[in-house]
């Protein structure tokens, strides 16, 4: 991140955003795990985790930690396969920025949506009383579209920057 002190404009250089959007919005082909591309030879985990906020039958919101398995996927012809989850449909995306001190009182998520945090820290409170702070590298699935929802506020001294991806059906 570079800052121009005269204009106070923040420029964020996040090359991985393109990869996130390709995986979230695009299609891909799952490849068999064989040869040099075998998942067992990969030194990294083949699991990605995200935080889920959801509403129960009574409309109370809760957190849940979700693990997603990854397989080798060809995301485009001529590109080496990447470890990726199965593909889901997404309807649209946006880039967000919220300044330090931004706060929103109780509200449900407007639609089922993922937030991928790139900078800053947001604190969430769900109606069962649990509080979590989410920062860079965290993925949140907000699907508490009914009931009281949650409270969200920027608690870092820097802007929160995130990618918001609205999804269709099951996340």
ABEGO torsion letter per residue (X at the ends): XBBBAAAGBBBBBBAAAAAAAAAAABBBBBBBBBEAABAAABABBABBBBBBBBBBAAGBBBBBBBBBBBBBBBABBGBBBBBBBBBBBBABBBBBBBBBGBBBBBBBBABBBBBBBABEBBBBBBAAGBBBBBBBGBBBBBABABEAEBBBBBABABBBBBBBBBBBEBX
